[in-house]
């Protein structure tokens, strides 16, 4: 009986530790992460990604990838989220925010 309990405890501890190791290191609260394949290294790694991007389905991702290509970004249209898509999406959002601020400031300056 004792041997069965010890064997069960060992198996459970191995199972729990193997599951816990497949998470990003030091994740920040409120941020979203996805595991992507790094094409250069051939390894999968955790990367921070915009949460609204992770909520899209494969059809929406493919449409976004076509849009990014039309805007001059270098991404593949796979329908899957990869590192290139995440980087291009972040860059597009940062540039659009800057553009909106610039246009807003220009409107203010014209009124004066």
JOTATA-V395732 format. One record per residue. N is the residue number from 1. RES is the residue in one small letter. SS is DSSP state (2 for helix, 1 for strand, 0 for the rest). PSI is psi in whole degrees, 0 to 359 (none if undefined). D_FIRST is the distance of its C-alpha to the first C-alpha in Angstrom with 2 decimals. Layout:
N;RES;SS;PSI;D_FIRST
N;RES;SS;PSI;D_FIRST
This chain:
1;x;0;318;0.00
2;x;2;321;3.79
3;x;2;322;5.43
4;x;2;319;5.25
5;x;2;318;6.47
6;x;2;317;8.79
7;x;2;319;10.00
8;x;2;316;10.77
9;x;2;318;12.54
10;x;2;315;14.45
11;x;2;319;15.56
12;x;2;318;16.71
13;x;2;323;18.59
14;x;2;316;20.27
15;x;2;316;21.28
16;x;2;318;22.73
17;x;2;327;24.61
18;x;2;328;26.13
19;x;2;317;27.42
20;x;2;339;28.85
21;x;0;350;30.82
22;x;0;46;32.99
23;x;0;157;35.08
24;x;0;147;38.47
25;x;0;133;38.63
26;x;0;56;40.04
27;x;0;146;41.09
28;x;0;142;43.77
29;x;0;134;43.42
30;x;0;0;45.53
31;x;0;154;46.00
32;x;1;147;44.85
33;x;1;150;43.43
34;x;1;147;43.19
35;x;1;117;41.87
36;x;1;157;44.85
37;x;1;125;45.51
38;x;1;111;47.89
39;x;0;328;50.28
40;x;0;316;51.59
41;x;0;342;48.26
42;x;0;16;46.39
43;x;1;153;43.43
44;x;1;143;42.14
45;x;1;154;42.42
46;x;1;138;42.22
47;x;1;149;45.64
48;x;1;136;47.08
49;x;1;151;48.90
50;x;0;132;50.97
51;x;2;323;48.85
52;x;2;335;51.59
53;x;2;322;51.53
54;x;2;346;47.83
55;x;0;354;48.52
56;x;0;149;50.89
57;x;0;178;50.07
58;x;2;327;50.98
59;x;2;318;54.46
60;x;2;324;55.30
61;x;2;318;54.06
62;x;2;318;56.25
63;x;2;319;59.23
64;x;2;319;58.67
65;x;2;321;58.56
66;x;2;318;61.88
67;x;2;316;63.35
68;x;2;320;62.25
69;x;2;316;63.84
70;x;2;334;67.06
71;x;0;1;67.10
72;x;0;5;66.93
73;x;0;151;63.27
74;x;0;96;61.59
75;x;0;159;58.55
76;x;0;145;57.33
77;x;0;84;57.26
78;x;0;337;53.73
79;x;0;0;52.62
80;x;0;150;49.72
81;x;0;122;49.58
82;x;0;178;49.98
83;x;2;320;51.06
84;x;2;319;54.74
85;x;2;317;54.68
86;x;2;313;53.06
87;x;2;316;55.62
88;x;2;320;58.54
89;x;2;316;57.43
90;x;2;316;57.15
91;x;2;318;60.55
92;x;2;315;62.13
93;x;2;318;60.95
94;x;2;317;62.16
95;x;2;322;65.50
96;x;2;324;66.01
97;x;2;317;65.41
98;x;2;319;67.90
99;x;2;318;70.39
100;x;2;317;70.17
101;x;2;319;70.79
102;x;2;315;73.69
103;x;2;321;75.27
104;x;2;317;74.87
105;x;2;322;76.56
106;x;2;321;79.35
107;x;2;320;80.03
108;x;2;317;80.27
109;x;2;327;82.67
110;x;2;326;84.88
111;x;2;331;85.24
112;x;0;none;86.63
